[in-house]
């Protein structure tokens, strides 16, 4: 199954604040916030939603196609992704802009305050998907992740006009997009990925009810944090999957991307929705135990032991047959 993943390509600058953001906020002064947090550490990591998802899929043995825009400083990052099973030949390299940058501070409650510099990501709107499809002899699915908003709309409309199945994953860009654009992004999607807050935001901005959205997409996948994930299809009972027990809770950055990687891998292997969600939750658990979005490893024996403990022998046997 040939899956292209579009979205931001970025480097992550991750900092940790030993206190709680909530303790620093004064309720009646929120209109004039001016705060500086003295952080304990700084880690510079590879990131961006599209490479994060591709990295996880690569670890699982797939060959995902990364589609996005980066700067001339992307060479080392490209080599890393190539080495981990990602097809990077369709990345556009800007001649004038740096690769996008995500700057995030996480407090002791795992709340986050972040900023994102778009940089070369703004050139993603110039990418046409048909040459990508021609290069790899066709695309079976395109995941359209958070990216330059014009690029997201262009990719969605191209998939729709060319009959290419697509997954809508607008995530962070929902905050800046209006209802009309959000409707364009999700209508006709094979899958719609959001967290619980984003689910409510989509309904609020589009004016569509939950049932109306289910009538417009194939499968609605809503991540629920520590409660796992809920999967809904029109006219069917919802499927809910819990998360495996964590060995540690280090950093939540990239957990949602890892879930998507595992879920898409499961679907590529023709596993059912529940089993694919379990695979996604297991991969996401590895990420939350690791600092950085692409620093986790997948050791087959250890992975399957934990998967079996969380979801049982029958589920493990189905996944084991495919895991590289």
C-alpha positions, 0 to 999 in steps of 0.5 A: 500500500503506497501512502503519502504523508503531507505536512510540516517538516520542522526541527523541535526545540523542546524545553522543560519547566519544573513548575506549573504554568497554572500557578503563574497565571493571574485570572483577572490579568490574562489580558496582559500576560507577560511571562518568562519561564526559567527552564531546566533544559533544551533539546533540539530534535527532529520534528514536524508532523509529516516526518514524525508519522513517516518515521513511525511507519518506517520503523514498522517496516513500511515505506511511507512517502514524505511530501512537504517543504524544507530548507537547504538545512534539511540534508542531515535530516533527510539522511536520517529519514532515508536510513529509517525507511522513509521515501524523501524524494518528493520533499521540496527544498526552498532556496531562500527559507529555513526549515520550519521550527517548533519551540515548545515548553512543557511544565510538570503537569505536561501542559505545553506552551509552543510557537511555530515558525513556518519558514520553508513550509510556506512553499508547500502550497506549490507542491503538486501530488500527481508527479508524486503519484506518477513517480511511485506508480500511484497512491493508495492514500494521502494523509493531509496533515497540519501544513501551510493552510493553502497547501492543505486545501490544495492537496485535499482538492487535488485528491478529491478531483483525482479520486485519490483516497485521503485522510484529513488530519488538520490538528494545529491548523484548526485554530487559524482556519475558518469553517468554510476551509475546514469543511473543504478539508474534511468532506469526503475524507476516508479518515478524519483524525482529531483529538477530543478538543479538535473534534469539538472545534470542528463541530463549532466552526463548521456548524455540523453536528457529530452525526453530520460529520460522520455522514461526510467521512468514512471513519472518524478517529478521535484520540482521548489522551490517557483514555485511548481512542474512539473510532466511529463510523456512520450506522455502526457502534463506536470502537474504543481502545485503551492505552498500554501501561506506561513505563514512564511519562517523559514527554507527550510531544509527538504522541498523536503522530505516532498513533497515526503511524501505527494506525495507518500501518495497521490499515496498510496491513489490512488489519481491522479498525480496532487492531489498527488503533491498538497498534497506534496506541502501543507506538504512541506509548513508546513515544511518551516514554522518550524525549523527542518525537523520533528518538524511540526504538522498536525492538520487536520482542519487547514491543510484542511482549508489551502489546500482548500484555495490553491487548491479548494473544489473539491481537498480538498474533495478528500484529506479529504476522506483519511486524518487521 
